[in-house]
């Protein structure tokens, strides 16, 4: 596999670009010991009008909220972070890429109490292809994991915290060990939650169904994008508690995420989903998503933030993901 970091020269650290090689942390960094970090995964697309970051304002709003849950003050405004993301992309001469802002408790004190360790902010960028494999648009084979999502009164799934991803790693490794590409976790009550790094949609009789926020999901920005695209297309969307059995009976199932984009599911636990992959509704939504992200379909929701544009009032343009 080629090294996705080859050629990356700059990483943004606490307000300035530093050499890729120098972007290191001390071994006594609080986050390394206790998972005290929050982060984002954002994509920049190469559009006909130049490189543009997809839903940057919404990602930065989620980052701020993730940090707020953990009482982590970020010393930079959403506008400053937006410009920092664009600056890092420009400095590394990238067009289509993945952007990883991370905010964490650094080197200070090593008690569990995080409040005595400084808050550090880094932004890295690199090229990242299809997360669930180059062939994933034809459909992937997944399983239902034996690992559950953490209950909402134990860890808040809505905060995209580094520590949450220990649970995701267990789901992912079990799936890979058993020959699947990804695992679907149930929530603490046994209802369908999400994949290790993706939200989930089912298609039943022409309508979309997706598990609610209360099912220990991350409130995905691609999930919100799919909901809005579906509404634009006149496809009904319901946020509903999903019992496991419905997964096998659904006409179509697909996963959504910044890294995974929109990935149709071909089989679940070796049972074929519907009658072929991708299904009709999935294909319609995928075509819209692709068209908007490559600039061929009008950006009617104002989702693309041009990289070359310099600073802009992102906080004002951030659309709050709607409750359904
Ligand atoms: N759930 C989890 C656990 C994730 O890590 C991700 C990826 N960020 C998602 C869902 C999808 O979220 P988004 O569409 O905002 O990338």
Boltz pocket constraint, residues with backbone or C-beta under 6 A from the ligand:
constraints:
  - pocket:
      binder: B
      contacts: [[A, 41], [A, 168], [A, 194], [A, 195], [A, 196], [A, 197], [A, 198], [A, 199], [A, 217], [A, 218], [A, 219], [A, 220], [A, 221], [A, 222], [A, 223], [A, 256], [A, 257], [A, 258], [A, 259]]
      max_distance: 6.0
